[in-house]
Amino acid sequence: MNLSKTGVSGDVSGVAPLVNLTVLQLSNTSVGGDVSGVAPLVKLTVLSLFNTSVGGDVSGVAPLVKLTVLYLANTSVGGDVSGVAPLVNLTDLRLHNTSVGGDVSGVAPLVNLTALSLLNT
């Protein structure tokens, strides 16, 4: 589901009942809430929430172990970068301009990464 650059708003958990989604793109919208609101969407392979008002701890997406792409850049997401360590299928991780911190070794388990952005975290 791609609703990026639309007038969509509300809490990100509003999509939680759509448990068969494999792609969720809500970037550049007025969506907010805690990132853990998408945790029930365990079939997701792509999650793009950059440039939204989403916050919470980055570990809230840890149940989404099928993710290959995770874009949380320019959000209020925080926590320790090791919170994404369970997402071993990630190839592209964008966390720039967030409040995510911690030791960069926290992403060491993500051996499939081909793109990583932690700028201004």
N, C-alpha and C positions, 0 to 999 in steps of 0.2 A: 504494500500500500504506500503510495507516494502522495503525500499532501504537502510537500515542501513548497514554500513561497506562496502559501494560500492564507486565507483569513482565519484558519483554524485556531481555536483557543481552548482553554480548559485544562484539566489535570490529565497528565499523561496516563494515569491509571485507567482512564476512560476506555482505553483500547484493550485492557486486560482480558475481556471476554473473547477476544478474537484469537483464540489459542492456536489456530492453524496458520497464522501469518508466518511467512518466512522472510519478508522484507518489510521494514517499517522506517519510513522516511518522513520526519516531521520537522526538518530543519527550516530555519528562517520563518518560524511561526510564533504565535503567542502562547504556545503550550508551556505549562509549568508543572509543578509538583515534584515529588521525589522520584528519582530515577528507578528506584526499586519497584515502582508501579508497573513496570514492564516485565518484571521477573516471571510472571506466569506464561510468558510467550516463549517457551523453551524451544520452539522450532525455528526461531529467528536465526538467519545467517547474516543479515545486514540490519544494523540499527544506527540510524543517523538522526541525532537530536541537536546538532550544533546550531548555535545562534538561537537558542530558546531560553526560557526561564527555568529550566529543569535544574534541580539541585539534589542534595542528599549525598550519601557516601558512594563512591565508585564501586565498592564491593556489592552494591545492590544489583548489579548486572551479572554477578558471578554464576547464577543458575543458568545463564544463557550460553552453555558450553558449545553450541553449534555455531556461534558467531564467527564469521571470518572478517567482517568489517564493523568497527565500532568508532563512531564519530560523536564525541561529547565536547568538542572544542567550543569555546565561548559560551560556556554555561556556568552555573554556580556549583557544579559537582566538586566534591572534595574527597578527603580521605587519603589513605596510603595507596600508592600505585600498585603495591602488591595485591590489592583487592581484585585486580584483573588477572592474576596468575592462573586461576582455573580455566581461563579462556584460551586453551592451548591451540585452537584452530585459527586464531586471529592471524590475518596476513596484513591488516591495515588498522592501526590504532592512532587516533588523533585526540589528544587530551590537552592541546595548547590552550592557553588563556583560561585555565580552570584553577581551582584551589587544591588540586591533587598534588601530593608531595611524597616524601619518603625517598629511600635509597633506590637508585635506578636499577640496582640488581633485582628489584621486585618484578621486573619484566623478563628476567632471564629464562623462566620456563616457557616463554612464548617464542619457541624456536622457529615457528613458521612465519614470523613477521618479515615483511618486505618493506613496510613503511611504518615509521614511528615518529610522532611529533609530541614533544613534551615542553615546547617553548613557553616561557612565561607561566610555569606552574609553580 
